[in-house]
Amino acid sequence: MPNLLLELFSEEIPARLQGRGADDLAKLVTEALTKGGLTVGATRTLSGPRRIVFIADDVPEHSAATVEERKGPRTSAPAKALEGFVKAAGLNSIDEAQVVKDPKGDYYLARSEKPGRAAADIIAEAVPEIIRKFPWPKSMRWGNGRLRWIRPLHSILCLFDDKPVAFEVDGIKSGDITYGHRFLSGENATQPKVVKVARISDYADALMHAKVVVAGEHRAKAILEGAHTAASDAGLALVEDHGLLAENAGLVEWPVVLSGQFEESFLDVPEEILMTSMKAHQKCFSLRSAKTGKLANRFILVSNLEAVDGGKAIVAGNERVIRARLSDAKFFWENDRKRPLEGMTALLGQVTFHEKLGTQLERVERIKALARELAPIVGANPDDAERAAHLAKADLMSETVGEFPELQGIIGRYIALAQGEKPAVADAIAEHYKPQGPSDAVPTNPVSVAVALADKLDMLVGFWAIDEKPTGSKDPFALRRAALGVIRIVLERSASELDLNRLLSKALHSYLVPPRCTYDEIVDNVVRADQLMEGFIDTFELYGSLRSKKYLKLAEGLFKDVEEPQGYTERSGNEKMPAWLDLYLNYTDFLVPGYKEDHLDDLDPDGFHERYMSAAKVLEPAISQFTRCSRCRGRTICSWSFAALRRWAASSKPMTARACSRWCVAR
C-alpha cells in the first residue's frame, strides 16, 4: 500500500520543541486519517532545526464505503414528525425509508450509503486544519498573514504514493520540494538548494546530498563519535552529557565537531562552575585528563558549517566568548568565597519562600528542628545534622548560584569546606537536594539523609497545610518528586525503623505554633496531613513490587499507626474485631494483596495498639495548647489523634465542650 510523507519547513525551531512538535504532528495526522476512514500502518517522525517530518506506511488509497442508519419515528406518527424525519435524513419522501417490525411498534429506518473517498482528498482536507490549530506552546505571526507557527513557515512537502498532494495554507502551497542546508547546499550563502523529492524512499538521501542529516539520532551519533575522536587525539576523555548532546543535535543540520581551549588559570575555579558555564552559554562539552580525571583546559564545540579555514575562525570566536564567560564565573566565585555562610543564611530572612509559608529563613529553622530529631533515627550526629540544615540554603544568596541556579548545594559545599566546616556537614549541604529524579542517586551519608528527609518532609507538609496539592498533571512545586524522594531514601536504605506517619507528624508540629495558626487552621492542617499520608501510600504502591518480603516489611513499618477508629467490625458469622485492627489489615491488604487473609491469625493487636498510642503522643502537646474541653482538659492521649480530629471535622459541628466529649476518651 502507498506511503505518506509530510514535511513542514520553517525558520529555526528551538531544540527543546522539535521532538514534541514532530510527535504532535504524528498524533494529529494519524487521528485525522483514522477519522476519515483510513487505516495507518507503521509511523515514524523526524525533526531538525528547520523541519518536522511525519512518515506513515501502508495507507490505503481510498477509505471504505460506509452505510449510515438513522432511526425514525413510528409508522403511526403524525405527518409533521414524518416530514421532519424525511428532511433530516435527506430523503425525497417517506417511501424511501425502510419499515422495521418491532413488538413495541413499527418504525421507519433511513439507510444511506456513503462511498469511499480518495486518501489524497482526505489528506488535503485534514492537513491545513492541523497546521492552523497546531498546539505549539508559543507561536508567532509574521508579515501580513494570519497563520501562527513556532517560527515563520516557508514550505510544505506532502507526498502520497510518491505523488504531490495539493492544498494551500495562508498562501503557502504544498508540493514536492524542500530545501537543503541554509549555507552549504546552494550556489551562494543566501539561497539554499531547492530539493525535489521524486520518491518518499529517496527523501533522506536527497537531503543528505544537500548537506542535511534529517534524522536527529544520526546527527547525535555523528556528534558523539566526532567528540570522542577529538578528545582521544588530544589525549583526553570526553565528559558525556546526553542532554547537551540532544540539544546540539537540535541546533545543527550538518554537524562539524571542533576543539578549543582556555587559560589554565581558570582551573582554580571549581570544575562544576566551569562546566556549567561552558554548557549553558556556549553549548560546549568539557574534557578531562584520561589519567587523573581532572578537568582539562579544553572543550568540544559543534558547528553547523564546514569552514574553508578548517574552523579556525569559529574556534577562535568561541574561545573569546568562553574566556569572557569564565572570567565572570571566576569573579562570582572569588566574591562568594570571601563571604561567610552564616552571613548568607541571615540574608534568607529577606527572601520569601511562599506567601503562606514564610521566608526561607523560617523554613531553615523548621528544617533544623526536624533534622535534629531525625538524626538519631538515621544514625547521624544531631549537632552535625542541625548545623548542615542551618547552612543548607545559604548558597541561594551567593552570586554564583544567582548566575547558575543548577549549582545550588554544590557551591555551598565548596564554601563550607573552604571555611572549615566538617566534611559530613559540607557533603550534606550538597546532597540534601537528592534524589532530583529517577536516575539520581539517594544520599548515603547519615547527616545528608537527615537533612534531605527534613527538607522534603517540611515542603510536603507545608504545601499540604496550605492546600497547594498537586492536581492532575500540574505539580508546580515538585511535590510528587519530593514524596518519591522520601520513599526512595527510606527503601534504598532499608530503613524500616523510619515511621513515616511519625515523621509527618513531627514536620506538621513545626507549623502548629501560634500566632501563625488559629485553632481552625490546626484542625485543617491535621486533616490534610492525613490526606498526605494517603498520598504517600499511593506513591509507595506505584514505586515497586510490593509482593517481595522486603517491601512487605517496609510497608508495615511505614504505614502503621495511620488512625484508630473506634468500635467493632463484623466479620464472617458473629465474629467481631476492633475497627482499628480491621482498618490496619485493609491498608496492608491494599498494599500487598492477600496479606490480610494470610496474616490475620498471626497479628498482635496489643502490639499494634501500643505503636498507635506512642505515635499519637506526637501531636497531642501542640494541639492541647489550644484545646481545653470540660471533660478531658486536652490532656488525654487519644482525645485529639488523627482519627478524632478527622471525625470531628467531618461532623461540621461547632467546637463545644459537649461536641468534644463525644470524641475524646477521658481518663
PLY file of the C-alpha trace (Angstrom):
ply
format ascii 1.0
element vertex 667
property float x
property float y
property float z
element edge 666
property int vertex1
property int vertex2
end_header
0.00 0.00 0.00
1.12 3.62 -0.51
3.08 5.69 1.98
2.60 9.26 3.16
5.31 11.91 3.70
4.58 15.30 5.28
7.34 17.87 5.96
6.77 21.33 7.43
9.80 23.55 6.71
10.32 26.78 8.68
12.86 29.06 10.29
14.91 27.58 13.15
12.76 25.74 15.72
14.05 25.73 19.34
15.83 22.43 20.00
13.69 21.55 23.02
10.47 21.75 20.97
11.46 19.80 17.86
10.74 16.29 19.13
7.50 17.36 20.76
6.39 19.10 17.57
7.07 16.02 15.45
5.18 13.79 17.91
2.20 16.16 17.93
2.20 16.18 14.13
2.18 12.37 14.02
-0.64 12.16 16.55
-2.84 14.75 14.84
-2.36 13.40 11.30
-2.94 9.80 12.42
-6.14 10.81 14.21
-7.36 12.76 11.17
-6.70 9.86 8.79
-8.41 7.39 11.11
-11.41 9.70 11.45
-11.54 9.90 7.65
-11.80 6.11 7.42
-8.16 5.34 6.58
-6.03 2.79 8.39
-2.42 3.69 9.12
0.48 1.25 9.32
3.86 1.93 10.89
4.65 5.61 11.51
7.86 7.48 12.26
8.89 11.07 12.85
11.98 13.11 12.02
12.91 16.55 13.27
15.63 19.11 12.97
16.34 22.83 13.32
14.23 23.77 10.31
11.74 20.95 9.79
9.39 18.46 11.43
8.50 15.36 9.41
5.86 12.63 9.58
6.01 9.41 7.54
3.25 6.76 7.53
3.38 3.39 5.80
0.57 1.31 4.33
-2.11 3.96 3.96
-4.93 2.73 1.66
-5.70 4.70 -1.50
-9.39 5.01 -0.61
-11.47 4.87 2.51
-14.08 2.12 2.69
-17.71 2.81 1.78
-19.95 3.19 4.80
-23.64 2.71 5.50
-25.31 5.06 7.95
-28.59 4.19 9.62
-30.95 6.74 11.09
-33.84 5.59 13.25
-37.06 7.47 12.62
-40.48 7.83 14.21
-43.12 5.14 14.41
-45.23 4.46 11.36
-48.23 5.83 13.24
-46.53 9.16 13.98
-48.16 12.46 12.89
-47.42 13.83 9.42
-45.32 16.69 10.82
-42.97 14.23 12.54
-42.62 12.22 9.34
-41.85 15.36 7.32
-39.13 16.35 9.79
-37.58 12.88 9.60
-37.58 12.90 5.78
-35.84 16.28 5.74
-33.24 15.36 8.40
-32.41 12.04 6.72
-32.05 13.63 3.27
-34.84 11.55 1.69
-37.16 12.64 -1.07
-40.18 11.01 0.53
-41.08 8.70 3.39
-41.43 5.87 0.87
-37.62 5.72 0.60
-37.36 4.75 4.28
-37.47 1.13 5.39
-40.18 -0.06 7.78
-38.78 -2.11 10.68
-41.08 -4.50 12.51
-40.95 -4.19 16.30
-43.19 -5.61 19.06
-43.41 -2.17 20.61
-44.46 -0.63 17.34
-43.15 -0.49 13.77
-40.83 2.42 12.93
-39.05 3.93 9.96
-35.32 3.47 9.31
-33.34 5.52 6.80
-30.26 3.94 5.28
-27.74 6.00 3.35
-24.61 4.69 1.69
-21.54 6.89 1.59
-18.93 5.93 -0.98
-15.28 5.82 -0.02
-13.10 8.88 -0.58
-9.66 9.14 -2.11
-6.93 9.24 0.52
-5.33 12.25 -1.18
-8.59 14.20 -0.75
-8.81 13.28 2.94
-5.19 14.36 3.46
-5.67 17.64 1.56
-8.69 18.43 3.73
-7.13 17.46 7.08
-3.58 18.86 6.96
-4.42 22.58 6.53
-6.69 22.43 9.58
-3.96 20.66 11.58
-1.43 23.34 10.65
-3.78 26.19 11.58
-4.56 24.67 15.01
-1.15 23.15 15.78
-0.51 23.07 19.57
2.85 24.84 19.82
3.45 26.13 23.39
4.24 29.51 21.85
3.65 30.66 18.30
4.02 33.81 16.21
2.57 35.63 13.23
4.71 37.22 10.53
4.15 39.51 7.56
0.53 40.28 6.76
-0.76 36.72 7.16
-2.88 35.34 9.98
-1.20 31.92 10.25
0.55 31.22 13.55
3.59 28.91 13.76
6.54 28.42 16.08
8.72 30.29 13.53
7.80 31.58 10.05
6.65 28.63 7.91
8.22 28.59 4.43
7.13 25.45 2.62
5.07 22.25 2.88
6.20 19.00 1.31
3.39 16.44 1.05
3.66 13.22 -0.97
1.19 10.33 -1.08
2.10 7.29 -3.14
5.07 9.37 -4.39
2.71 11.97 -5.85
2.26 15.55 -4.54
-0.92 16.28 -2.58
-2.15 19.76 -3.44
-3.53 22.17 -0.84
-2.80 25.67 0.42
-2.37 27.20 3.88
-2.30 31.00 4.14
-0.72 31.38 0.70
1.79 28.53 1.19
1.18 25.84 -1.45
2.12 22.24 -0.82
4.27 20.39 -3.32
7.17 18.01 -3.81
10.05 20.35 -2.97
12.01 21.18 0.16
15.27 23.00 0.88
18.80 21.98 1.81
21.31 23.44 4.25
20.99 27.20 4.64
24.66 27.91 3.79
26.31 24.76 2.42
23.84 23.46 -0.17
23.28 26.40 -2.54
25.46 28.19 -5.03
25.71 31.14 -2.64
25.38 31.65 1.11
22.00 33.38 0.88
19.98 30.85 -1.15
19.69 27.22 -0.03
19.40 24.48 -2.61
15.91 23.51 -3.76
15.49 19.75 -3.32
12.87 17.97 -5.43
11.71 14.73 -3.84
10.60 12.24 -6.50
10.02 9.28 -4.18
9.38 9.04 -0.45
12.13 6.42 -0.15
14.64 8.94 -1.57
13.76 11.72 0.90
16.59 11.26 3.41
19.24 10.66 0.71
18.13 13.71 -1.27
18.57 15.91 1.79
21.91 14.29 2.63
23.20 15.42 -0.77
22.02 18.91 0.19
24.09 18.78 3.43
21.19 17.98 5.77
21.21 14.98 8.12
17.47 14.76 8.63
17.37 12.13 11.42
18.15 13.56 14.86
19.63 10.27 16.14
22.07 10.24 13.21
23.20 13.78 13.98
23.66 12.88 17.67
25.68 9.80 16.73
27.93 11.84 14.43
28.50 14.45 17.18
29.31 11.84 19.82
31.73 9.94 17.59
33.43 13.17 16.47
33.74 14.40 20.05
35.31 11.14 21.24
37.73 11.22 18.31
38.75 14.85 19.01
39.20 14.09 22.71
41.27 10.99 22.00
43.51 12.90 19.57
44.26 15.37 22.41
44.94 12.56 24.91
41.82 13.46 26.89
38.43 11.91 27.76
35.05 13.36 26.87
32.62 14.28 29.67
29.44 12.83 28.17
26.21 14.76 28.66
23.14 13.27 26.97
21.05 16.40 27.46
23.73 18.59 25.87
24.17 16.05 23.07
20.45 16.16 22.26
20.47 19.96 22.35
23.42 20.19 19.95
21.76 17.68 17.63
18.77 20.03 17.55
20.90 23.08 16.73
22.71 21.82 13.62
21.75 20.14 10.34
25.29 19.22 9.30
27.34 18.67 12.48
31.03 19.53 12.43
32.97 18.84 15.66
35.80 21.24 16.61
38.04 21.65 19.64
39.19 24.76 21.53
40.97 25.69 24.76
41.04 28.28 27.57
43.65 29.53 30.01
44.84 27.11 32.71
44.38 29.81 35.38
40.63 29.19 35.22
41.14 25.67 36.57
41.42 27.16 40.07
37.64 27.61 39.93
35.56 24.51 40.91
35.07 22.35 37.85
31.28 22.32 38.17
31.25 26.10 37.65
33.45 25.89 34.55
31.49 23.01 33.03
28.14 24.66 33.70
29.28 27.98 32.25
30.54 26.38 29.02
27.41 24.26 28.71
24.87 26.98 29.48
26.41 29.77 27.43
28.17 28.06 24.50
26.71 24.52 24.42
30.24 23.11 24.67
31.36 19.73 26.01
34.05 19.53 28.69
37.14 17.29 28.62
39.06 15.54 31.40
42.54 14.14 31.72
42.40 10.45 30.83
44.98 9.71 33.58
43.99 11.89 36.54
40.32 12.50 35.79
40.75 16.22 36.43
39.10 18.81 34.24
41.28 19.91 31.30
41.52 23.41 29.87
39.98 22.27 26.57
36.44 21.94 25.24
34.48 20.49 22.31
32.11 22.62 20.23
29.70 21.68 17.43
29.45 23.87 14.34
26.84 23.88 11.58
29.43 24.81 8.95
32.30 23.28 7.03
34.53 26.35 7.00
37.18 26.86 4.32
39.81 27.52 7.01
39.04 24.26 8.81
37.07 26.05 11.50
39.91 28.19 12.89
37.83 31.37 12.94
34.89 29.53 14.55
37.14 28.12 17.29
38.76 31.49 17.90
35.36 33.16 18.28
34.16 30.53 20.75
37.40 30.79 22.75
36.95 34.54 23.01
33.37 34.20 24.30
34.23 31.37 26.71
37.13 33.39 28.11
34.72 36.22 28.94
32.14 33.85 30.44
34.68 32.05 32.60
36.07 35.38 33.78
32.60 36.31 35.02
32.19 32.93 36.73
35.59 33.28 38.41
34.66 36.76 39.64
31.43 35.45 41.20
33.23 32.53 42.83
36.00 34.65 44.34
33.45 37.07 45.76
31.44 34.23 47.31
34.50 32.67 48.95
35.05 35.88 50.90
31.53 35.82 52.38
30.79 33.60 55.41
27.92 31.16 55.03
26.47 32.43 58.30
26.03 35.87 56.74
24.33 34.38 53.68
21.98 32.40 55.93
20.92 35.59 57.71
20.02 37.14 54.34
17.48 34.36 53.75
15.14 36.32 56.01
14.72 38.75 53.10
13.60 36.01 50.70
10.01 34.77 50.70
9.74 31.01 50.33
5.98 31.17 49.88
3.46 33.83 50.79
1.69 31.48 53.22
4.77 29.63 54.49
7.04 32.49 55.46
10.62 33.28 54.50
13.46 30.96 53.58
14.99 31.65 56.99
11.83 30.48 58.75
11.91 27.37 56.63
15.55 26.76 57.58
14.58 26.93 61.26
11.90 24.29 60.70
14.31 22.04 58.80
16.90 22.42 61.58
14.49 21.26 64.26
13.27 18.33 62.19
16.77 17.27 61.10
17.90 17.19 64.73
15.01 14.88 65.64
15.67 12.64 62.63
19.42 12.38 63.23
19.35 9.61 65.91
16.94 7.55 63.80
19.26 7.52 60.76
22.47 7.24 62.77
23.67 10.84 62.35
25.18 13.21 64.87
22.33 15.58 65.90
24.67 18.59 66.13
26.07 17.93 62.66
22.59 17.46 61.21
21.39 20.72 62.76
24.49 22.58 61.56
24.12 21.22 58.00
20.45 22.18 57.94
21.33 25.67 59.17
23.73 26.20 56.25
21.91 24.13 53.61
20.17 27.05 51.90
22.87 29.70 52.45
24.32 29.49 48.94
20.99 30.60 47.49
22.22 34.10 48.35
25.56 33.62 46.56
26.39 35.35 43.28
27.42 32.06 41.67
24.07 30.36 42.33
22.35 33.55 41.17
24.09 33.04 37.81
23.85 29.23 37.75
20.84 28.07 39.83
21.54 24.43 38.99
24.65 24.61 41.21
22.72 25.21 44.45
24.10 22.99 47.16
27.34 22.31 45.25
28.55 25.88 45.77
27.55 25.73 49.44
29.66 22.58 49.86
32.77 24.20 48.39
32.38 27.31 50.53
31.72 25.23 53.66
34.90 23.20 53.13
36.91 26.37 52.48
35.56 27.86 55.74
36.46 24.85 57.87
33.15 23.02 58.25
33.18 19.26 58.81
33.21 17.17 55.59
29.96 15.44 56.63
28.27 18.83 57.07
29.61 20.11 53.74
28.51 16.95 51.92
25.02 17.26 53.42
24.71 20.81 52.02
25.33 19.43 48.51
23.38 16.17 48.87
20.22 17.27 50.68
18.52 18.04 47.34
18.94 14.40 46.23
17.37 12.49 44.64
16.34 15.01 41.99
14.98 12.43 39.58
14.55 8.70 39.00
18.14 8.33 37.75
19.69 10.35 40.58
21.32 8.54 43.50
19.98 8.92 47.04
22.24 10.33 49.77
24.09 7.75 51.87
25.89 9.91 54.44
23.68 9.81 57.60
23.86 13.58 58.05
22.81 14.06 54.42
19.92 11.63 54.89
18.64 13.50 57.95
18.73 16.90 56.20
17.31 15.53 52.93
14.35 13.96 54.72
13.76 17.08 56.80
13.84 19.31 53.73
11.39 17.17 51.75
9.02 16.50 54.64
8.85 20.18 55.53
7.99 21.04 51.95
5.34 18.34 51.67
3.63 19.11 54.95
3.81 22.86 54.39
2.21 22.83 50.96
-0.40 20.30 52.04
-1.20 22.54 55.01
-1.96 25.49 52.72
-3.89 23.22 50.34
-1.43 23.51 47.45
-1.55 19.84 46.50
-0.64 18.51 43.03
-3.64 18.23 40.74
-3.66 16.04 37.65
-0.60 16.83 35.55
0.15 20.06 37.41
2.76 19.98 40.15
4.41 23.44 40.19
6.26 22.82 43.47
7.55 19.34 42.52
5.78 17.74 45.48
5.46 14.35 43.79
9.22 14.29 43.30
9.72 15.18 46.96
7.36 12.40 48.07
9.07 9.86 45.86
12.44 11.09 47.16
11.38 10.38 50.75
10.21 6.89 49.81
13.38 6.12 47.84
15.60 7.23 50.72
13.69 5.01 53.12
13.54 1.99 50.81
17.08 2.07 49.45
18.47 2.42 52.96
16.19 -0.46 54.04
15.26 1.83 56.92
12.12 0.12 58.14
12.66 1.79 61.51
11.54 5.08 59.96
7.88 5.52 60.86
6.63 7.75 58.07
3.46 8.73 59.90
5.51 9.85 62.87
7.89 11.84 60.66
4.98 13.68 59.05
3.58 14.45 62.49
6.91 15.95 63.55
7.06 18.07 60.41
3.49 19.25 60.99
4.29 20.16 64.60
6.58 22.99 63.44
3.63 24.66 61.68
1.26 24.42 64.64
2.65 27.39 66.51
0.63 30.50 67.50
0.09 33.14 66.34
0.78 31.66 62.87
-2.03 29.06 63.25
-5.54 29.51 64.61
-7.34 26.53 66.07
-9.40 26.01 62.91
-6.24 26.03 60.81
-4.70 23.41 63.09
-7.67 21.12 62.54
-7.48 21.66 58.79
-3.74 21.02 58.76
-4.03 17.75 60.64
-6.79 16.54 58.34
-4.66 17.45 55.32
-1.69 15.66 56.85
-3.84 12.57 57.00
-4.59 13.05 53.29
-0.86 13.42 52.66
-0.33 10.05 54.33
-2.81 8.51 51.93
-0.88 10.11 49.05
2.30 8.50 50.33
0.58 5.13 50.33
-0.42 5.59 46.68
3.11 6.64 45.73
4.60 3.71 47.62
2.29 1.28 45.85
3.33 2.59 42.45
7.05 2.63 43.26
7.90 -1.04 43.33
6.85 -4.63 43.65
5.12 -4.82 46.98
4.89 -8.58 46.93
8.51 -9.06 47.97
9.26 -9.66 51.64
11.48 -6.56 51.78
8.65 -4.26 50.67
6.14 -6.04 52.89
8.29 -5.39 55.95
8.77 -1.77 54.98
5.04 -1.32 54.35
4.32 -2.47 57.89
6.91 -0.04 59.28
5.99 2.97 57.14
2.24 2.91 57.27
1.45 1.74 60.77
-0.46 3.99 63.14
-2.49 5.73 60.45
-5.59 6.04 62.61
-7.57 4.26 65.33
-11.28 4.08 64.59
-13.48 3.10 67.47
-15.99 0.22 67.76
-16.02 -3.16 66.09
-16.29 -4.52 62.56
-18.41 -7.53 61.72
-16.54 -10.49 60.27
-17.84 -13.79 58.99
-20.58 -15.20 61.19
-20.98 -13.45 64.53
-17.24 -12.82 64.97
-16.09 -9.22 65.53
-12.73 -7.46 65.55
-11.67 -3.97 66.70
-12.32 -1.45 63.91
-8.77 -0.05 64.14
-7.36 -3.54 63.55
-9.64 -4.10 60.57
-8.50 -0.77 59.07
-4.84 -1.69 59.52
-5.41 -5.01 57.79
-7.24 -3.28 54.95
-4.36 -0.80 54.45
-1.84 -3.64 54.38
-4.04 -5.74 52.11
-4.31 -2.74 49.78
-0.52 -2.63 49.52
0.03 -6.40 49.39
-2.97 -8.32 48.07
-3.66 -11.41 50.15
-1.83 -10.15 53.24
-4.98 -9.74 55.32
-6.14 -13.31 54.85
-2.65 -14.83 55.32
-1.65 -12.91 58.45
-4.91 -12.43 60.31
-4.18 -15.09 62.92
-0.54 -14.00 63.43
-1.20 -10.33 64.15
-0.58 -8.93 67.63
-3.42 -6.47 68.37
-1.87 -5.28 71.62
1.47 -4.55 69.94
-0.22 -2.55 67.20
-2.25 -0.58 69.74
0.93 0.25 71.65
2.55 1.63 68.50
-0.55 3.66 67.74
-0.67 5.22 71.21
3.03 6.08 71.02
2.62 7.89 67.68
-0.49 9.72 68.89
1.60 11.48 71.54
3.48 13.44 68.89
0.65 15.84 68.06
-1.01 15.95 71.46
1.26 18.60 73.08
0.75 21.04 70.20
-2.98 20.54 69.97
-3.62 20.66 73.70
-2.21 24.23 73.88
-5.33 25.44 72.09
-7.95 22.92 73.20
-9.50 22.78 76.64
-12.54 20.55 76.94
-14.55 20.38 80.16
-14.16 16.62 80.15
-10.61 15.78 79.09
-8.93 19.21 79.51
-6.89 18.44 76.41
-4.62 16.09 78.34
-5.66 12.63 77.24
-3.59 10.86 74.65
-6.48 9.79 72.46
-8.52 12.95 72.56
-7.06 14.72 69.54
-5.48 11.97 67.49
-5.70 11.98 63.70
-8.88 9.95 63.76
-10.65 12.10 66.37
-9.84 15.33 64.55
-10.93 13.93 61.23
-14.21 12.66 62.66
-14.89 15.98 64.35
-14.05 17.95 61.20
-16.32 15.71 59.11
-19.22 16.26 61.55
-19.24 20.04 60.83
-20.32 20.67 64.43
-19.17 23.71 66.42
-16.37 23.15 68.92
-18.10 22.96 72.27
-17.40 21.00 75.40
-20.27 18.69 74.56
-19.11 18.10 70.98
-15.60 17.45 72.22
-16.73 14.93 74.81
-18.32 12.82 72.12
-14.95 12.02 70.63
-12.48 12.05 73.48
-11.75 9.27 75.94
-11.33 10.81 79.40
-9.07 9.12 81.90
0 1
1 2
2 3
3 4
4 5
5 6
6 7
7 8
8 9
9 10
10 11
11 12
12 13
13 14
14 15
15 16
16 17
17 18
18 19
19 20
20 21
21 22
22 23
23 24
24 25
25 26
26 27
27 28
28 29
29 30
30 31
31 32
32 33
33 34
34 35
35 36
36 37
37 38
38 39
39 40
40 41
41 42
42 43
43 44
44 45
45 46
46 47
47 48
48 49
49 50
50 51
51 52
52 53
53 54
54 55
55 56
56 57
57 58
58 59
59 60
60 61
61 62
62 63
63 64
64 65
65 66
66 67
67 68
68 69
69 70
70 71
71 72
72 73
73 74
74 75
75 76
76 77
77 78
78 79
79 80
80 81
81 82
82 83
83 84
84 85
85 86
86 87
87 88
88 89
89 90
90 91
91 92
92 93
93 94
94 95
95 96
96 97
97 98
98 99
99 100
100 101
101 102
102 103
103 104
104 105
105 106
106 107
107 108
108 109
109 110
110 111
111 112
112 113
113 114
114 115
115 116
116 117
117 118
118 119
119 120
120 121
121 122
122 123
123 124
124 125
125 126
126 127
127 128
128 129
129 130
130 131
131 132
132 133
133 134
134 135
135 136
136 137
137 138
138 139
139 140
140 141
141 142
142 143
143 144
144 145
145 146
146 147
147 148
148 149
149 150
150 151
151 152
152 153
153 154
154 155
155 156
156 157
157 158
158 159
159 160
160 161
161 162
162 163
163 164
164 165
165 166
166 167
167 168
168 169
169 170
170 171
171 172
172 173
173 174
174 175
175 176
176 177
177 178
178 179
179 180
180 181
181 182
182 183
183 184
184 185
185 186
186 187
187 188
188 189
189 190
190 191
191 192
192 193
193 194
194 195
195 196
196 197
197 198
198 199
199 200
200 201
201 202
202 203
203 204
204 205
205 206
206 207
207 208
208 209
209 210
210 211
211 212
212 213
213 214
214 215
215 216
216 217
217 218
218 219
219 220
220 221
221 222
222 223
223 224
224 225
225 226
226 227
227 228
228 229
229 230
230 231
231 232
232 233
233 234
234 235
235 236
236 237
237 238
238 239
239 240
240 241
241 242
242 243
243 244
244 245
245 246
246 247
247 248
248 249
249 250
250 251
251 252
252 253
253 254
254 255
255 256
256 257
257 258
258 259
259 260
260 261
261 262
262 263
263 264
264 265
265 266
266 267
267 268
268 269
269 270
270 271
271 272
272 273
273 274
274 275
275 276
276 277
277 278
278 279
279 280
280 281
281 282
282 283
283 284
284 285
285 286
286 287
287 288
288 289
289 290
290 291
291 292
292 293
293 294
294 295
295 296
296 297
297 298
298 299
299 300
300 301
301 302
302 303
303 304
304 305
305 306
306 307
307 308
308 309
309 310
310 311
311 312
312 313
313 314
314 315
315 316
316 317
317 318
318 319
319 320
320 321
321 322
322 323
323 324
324 325
325 326
326 327
327 328
328 329
329 330
330 331
331 332
332 333
333 334
334 335
335 336
336 337
337 338
338 339
339 340
340 341
341 342
342 343
343 344
344 345
345 346
346 347
347 348
348 349
349 350
350 351
351 352
352 353
353 354
354 355
355 356
356 357
357 358
358 359
359 360
360 361
361 362
362 363
363 364
364 365
365 366
366 367
367 368
368 369
369 370
370 371
371 372
372 373
373 374
374 375
375 376
376 377
377 378
378 379
379 380
380 381
381 382
382 383
383 384
384 385
385 386
386 387
387 388
388 389
389 390
390 391
391 392
392 393
393 394
394 395
395 396
396 397
397 398
398 399
399 400
400 401
401 402
402 403
403 404
404 405
405 406
406 407
407 408
408 409
409 410
410 411
411 412
412 413
413 414
414 415
415 416
416 417
417 418
418 419
419 420
420 421
421 422
422 423
423 424
424 425
425 426
426 427
427 428
428 429
429 430
430 431
431 432
432 433
433 434
434 435
435 436
436 437
437 438
438 439
439 440
440 441
441 442
442 443
443 444
444 445
445 446
446 447
447 448
448 449
449 450
450 451
451 452
452 453
453 454
454 455
455 456
456 457
457 458
458 459
459 460
460 461
461 462
462 463
463 464
464 465
465 466
466 467
467 468
468 469
469 470
470 471
471 472
472 473
473 474
474 475
475 476
476 477
477 478
478 479
479 480
480 481
481 482
482 483
483 484
484 485
485 486
486 487
487 488
488 489
489 490
490 491
491 492
492 493
493 494
494 495
495 496
496 497
497 498
498 499
499 500
500 501
501 502
502 503
503 504
504 505
505 506
506 507
507 508
508 509
509 510
510 511
511 512
512 513
513 514
514 515
515 516
516 517
517 518
518 519
519 520
520 521
521 522
522 523
523 524
524 525
525 526
526 527
527 528
528 529
529 530
530 531
531 532
532 533
533 534
534 535
535 536
536 537
537 538
538 539
539 540
540 541
541 542
542 543
543 544
544 545
545 546
546 547
547 548
548 549
549 550
550 551
551 552
552 553
553 554
554 555
555 556
556 557
557 558
558 559
559 560
560 561
561 562
562 563
563 564
564 565
565 566
566 567
567 568
568 569
569 570
570 571
571 572
572 573
573 574
574 575
575 576
576 577
577 578
578 579
579 580
580 581
581 582
582 583
583 584
584 585
585 586
586 587
587 588
588 589
589 590
590 591
591 592
592 593
593 594
594 595
595 596
596 597
597 598
598 599
599 600
600 601
601 602
602 603
603 604
604 605
605 606
606 607
607 608
608 609
609 610
610 611
611 612
612 613
613 614
614 615
615 616
616 617
617 618
618 619
619 620
620 621
621 622
622 623
623 624
624 625
625 626
626 627
627 628
628 629
629 630
630 631
631 632
632 633
633 634
634 635
635 636
636 637
637 638
638 639
639 640
640 641
641 642
642 643
643 644
644 645
645 646
646 647
647 648
648 649
649 650
650 651
651 652
652 653
653 654
654 655
655 656
656 657
657 658
658 659
659 660
660 661
661 662
662 663
663 664
664 665
665 666
